[in-house]
Amino acid sequence: MDTVSTSPQEGTFLSDRHIDVPFEPETFGACPAVTEVLSRVGDKWSMQVVIRLGSGPRRFNELKRLVTGISQRMLTRTLRGLERDGLISRTVTPSVPPRVDYELTPLGHSLWSPVALLSSWAVTNREEIHQARDRYDAGERENNF
């Protein structure tokens, strides 16, 4: 196994615990893949759409009403991106006007659970996060380090 030794960034301390950290080439390439996937599923609109589709198929206008603050254009872009990534499917039913339904694919359903957990965590901890921000903004951050 190779090791990688790098000099510390300016303002950091070099710890003897972090010298000669094992470098595993087979996992190194995963970082760009993780970043790419998280950029899709981590944006606020995609997460909200995935949460809303977790209970079943929805039509475009229904999603627009449920996802507060999203514009028609942004919803269209979000749905296309999620469809392109294989997380949702789009079904057009010929009628006048045409009916278009969106639903999670099996891959999308596998994403729903962690997104729902993260959403629940955010709601549960939102007040504590706001208090921490207020303390930080008031200049108390020096006391925390």
Buried (B, 14 or more C-beta within 10 A) or exposed (E): EEEEEEEEEEEEEEEEEEEEEEEEEEEEEEEEEEEEEEEBBEBEBBBBBBBBBBEEEBEBEEBBEBBEEBEEEBBEEBBEBBBEBEBBBEEEEEEEEEEEBBBBBEEBBEBBEEBBEBBEEEEEEEEEEEEBEEEEEEEEEEEEE
